[in-house]
Each structure stands twice: as C-alpha cells, then as structure tokens.
Amino acid sequence: MLRDAVNPAGIAQFGAIRSSATSLGIDVSPIGARDAGEIERAVAAFAGTAHGGLIVTPSASEREHRDLIISLAARYKLPAVYAFRTAVAAGGLIGYGPDLVDQFRRAGPYVDRILKGEKPADLPVEAPTKYELVINLKTAKAIGVTIPQSLQASADEVIE
C-alpha cells in the first residue's frame, strides 16, 4: 500500500485495508510516498519481492507524484489500484473511489445553507453515496494482466 505515512487519513486507510486484507489471508505492507526519491526506492524494492500489486491511497504527495507512480507501476509491471478515475485516465490500471463530480454536485446545497446563515459545524457530515470503477485495458495488456469479463461488465468506464 503506497501511502503518505504522516497523513492522518493515510494512517487510518492503512488500518482499514490491513484489517480487511488480514481477514482474507492477504499480507499488506506500507510503502512510504512523501517525495519522488522515496517513492522510487520503495516501489523498486517492493517490485524485487514476491508481491501482488499496489494500492495507491489518495494524498497530496500522491497527486503531486501521480505520473511517477503510474510509470513505476508500468515499469515493474505492478497492478495498481487508485482512488480516482483521473489516475486511470493518465495510464493507471484500476480506479475505485467516490465519484468526484457527484460530490461537487452534492456540495451545492451545503454552500446554499451556509450562505443563508447556517453554521458549517451544525451541518451533518455526509459520506459519498456514489462510487465509480474505472478500468484501463491498455494498461492491463501492457503489464500482462487479464481483467475478468465480469469485472469489466461491472465497471462504470472501461478505457480501451
């Protein structure tokens, strides 16, 4: 799991993913992702071991180094899952996460309520309600991964 170890969200995400993975008999190891050098060294070291693939968690450093991460995954033929479709459109393998357009659309009524005088602290916190699965078949072919038809059929978008 590629994450920013000092990002509180990354710490929580690692705990949740590790807990789920353990119940499935899967080993999850954290890989630091704070700067380009750390990312390159960590992914190269990971690629030299027996592995399955990368889970790339969202963070400021992930956004800043997205192209590097995607190119390293391609170089080492590592299947990688990202949180947003933008990474898949840029050459990543799979994206699964909240639909950002839907989240922005849902933010409008919140802004309206605040502009009408409600205190932001009094508004309920809402979790995303719409998630999207995006698959890049060009990347799958390039790294030698076959994406099952059943997964392709359940995808919101398949890039060919």
C-alpha positions as CSV (number, residue, x, y, z in Angstrom):
1,M,0.0,0.0,0.0
2,L,1.6,3.3,-1.2
3,R,0.7,6.0,1.3
4,D,1.9,9.1,3.0
5,A,2.8,7.9,6.5
6,V,2.3,11.3,8.1
7,N,-1.1,11.9,6.6
8,P,-3.7,11.0,9.3
9,A,-6.1,9.8,6.6
10,G,-3.3,7.5,5.2
11,I,-2.8,6.0,8.7
12,A,-6.5,5.3,9.0
13,Q,-6.7,3.9,5.5
14,F,-3.8,1.6,6.1
15,G,-5.5,0.2,9.3
16,A,-8.8,-0.4,7.5
17,I,-7.2,-2.0,4.5
18,R,-4.9,-4.2,6.6
19,S,-7.8,-5.3,8.7
20,S,-9.8,-6.4,5.6
21,A,-6.8,-8.0,4.0
22,T,-5.9,-10.0,7.1
23,S,-9.4,-11.5,7.1
24,L,-8.8,-12.6,3.5
25,G,-5.3,-14.0,4.2
26,I,-3.6,-11.2,2.3
27,D,-0.4,-9.5,3.6
28,V,-0.3,-5.7,3.3
29,S,2.9,-3.7,3.7
30,P,3.1,0.1,3.8
31,I,5.3,1.9,1.3
32,G,6.2,5.5,2.0
33,A,5.2,8.1,-0.5
34,R,6.3,11.5,0.6
35,D,8.7,12.5,-2.1
36,A,9.9,11.3,-5.5
37,G,13.1,9.6,-4.3
38,E,11.3,7.8,-1.5
39,I,8.6,6.6,-3.9
40,E,11.1,5.3,-6.5
41,R,13.2,3.5,-3.9
42,A,10.2,1.9,-2.2
43,V,8.5,0.8,-5.3
44,A,11.7,-0.6,-6.8
45,A,12.4,-2.6,-3.5
46,F,8.8,-3.8,-3.5
47,A,9.0,-4.9,-7.1
48,G,12.0,-7.1,-6.2
49,T,10.0,-9.2,-3.8
50,A,7.1,-11.6,-4.2
51,H,4.1,-9.4,-4.4
52,G,0.6,-8.9,-5.7
53,G,0.2,-5.2,-6.6
54,L,-0.1,-1.7,-5.3
55,I,-3.0,0.1,-3.5
56,V,-2.3,3.8,-4.0
57,T,-4.1,5.9,-1.4
58,P,-5.0,9.5,-2.1
59,S,-2.9,12.2,-0.6
60,A,-1.2,15.4,-1.6
61,S,2.0,13.6,-2.4
62,E,0.1,11.0,-4.5
63,R,-1.4,13.8,-6.6
64,E,2.0,15.5,-6.9
65,H,3.7,12.3,-8.0
66,R,0.9,10.6,-9.8
67,D,2.7,10.3,-13.1
68,L,5.8,8.9,-11.4
69,I,3.8,6.3,-9.6
70,I,2.0,5.3,-12.8
71,S,5.2,5.0,-14.7
72,L,6.9,2.9,-11.9
73,A,3.9,0.6,-11.8
74,A,4.2,0.1,-15.6
75,R,8.0,-0.3,-15.5
76,Y,7.8,-3.0,-12.8
77,K,4.5,-4.5,-14.3
78,L,2.7,-4.0,-11.0
79,P,-1.1,-4.0,-11.0
80,A,-2.1,-0.8,-9.1
81,V,-5.5,0.4,-7.8
82,Y,-6.0,4.1,-7.4
83,A,-8.7,6.1,-5.6
84,F,-9.9,8.2,-8.6
85,R,-10.5,7.8,-12.3
86,T,-8.0,10.6,-13.1
87,A,-5.1,8.2,-12.4
88,V,-6.7,5.6,-14.7
89,A,-7.2,8.2,-17.5
90,A,-3.4,9.0,-17.0
91,G,-2.4,5.3,-17.5
92,G,-3.2,3.6,-14.2
93,L,-4.8,0.2,-14.2
94,I,-7.9,0.5,-12.0
95,G,-9.6,3.3,-10.1
96,Y,-12.2,2.7,-7.5
97,G,-13.5,5.5,-5.3
98,P,-16.0,8.3,-4.8
99,D,-17.4,10.0,-7.9
100,L,-16.0,13.4,-7.5
101,V,-18.5,15.1,-9.9
102,D,-21.3,13.7,-7.7
103,Q,-19.6,15.0,-4.6
104,F,-19.2,18.5,-6.1
105,R,-22.8,18.4,-7.2
106,R,-23.9,17.5,-3.6
107,A,-21.8,20.3,-2.1
108,G,-24.0,23.0,-3.7
109,P,-26.9,22.6,-1.2
110,Y,-24.3,22.8,1.6
111,V,-22.9,26.1,0.2
112,D,-26.5,27.4,-0.1
113,R,-27.3,26.6,3.5
114,I,-24.1,28.3,4.7
115,L,-24.8,31.4,2.6
116,K,-28.3,31.5,4.2
117,G,-26.7,31.7,7.6
118,E,-26.3,28.1,8.9
119,K,-23.1,27.3,10.7
120,P,-20.9,24.8,9.0
121,A,-20.3,23.0,12.3
122,D,-24.1,22.4,12.5
123,L,-24.3,20.7,9.2
124,P,-24.2,16.9,9.1
125,V,-21.2,15.1,7.6
126,E,-22.1,13.1,4.6
127,A,-20.2,10.1,3.2
128,P,-20.0,9.7,-0.6
129,T,-23.0,7.9,-2.0
130,K,-21.8,7.2,-5.5
131,Y,-18.6,5.3,-6.3
132,E,-17.1,4.5,-9.7
133,L,-15.0,1.7,-11.0
134,V,-12.8,2.6,-14.0
135,I,-10.5,0.1,-15.8
136,N,-7.8,0.8,-18.3
137,L,-7.5,-2.3,-20.6
138,K,-4.5,-0.7,-22.5
139,T,-2.5,-0.7,-19.2
140,A,-3.7,-4.2,-18.3
141,K,-2.4,-5.5,-21.7
142,A,0.9,-3.6,-21.2
143,I,1.6,-5.2,-17.8
144,G,0.3,-8.6,-18.8
145,V,-2.8,-8.7,-16.6
146,T,-6.1,-10.1,-17.7
147,I,-9.2,-8.3,-16.3
148,P,-12.1,-10.8,-16.0
149,Q,-15.2,-10.0,-18.1
150,S,-17.3,-10.0,-15.0
151,L,-15.3,-7.1,-13.6
152,Q,-15.3,-5.3,-16.9
153,A,-19.1,-5.6,-17.0
154,S,-19.5,-4.1,-13.6
155,A,-17.2,-1.1,-14.4
156,D,-18.6,2.4,-14.9
157,E,-16.0,3.0,-17.6
158,V,-13.6,0.8,-19.5
159,I,-10.7,2.5,-21.3
160,E,-9.6,0.5,-24.4
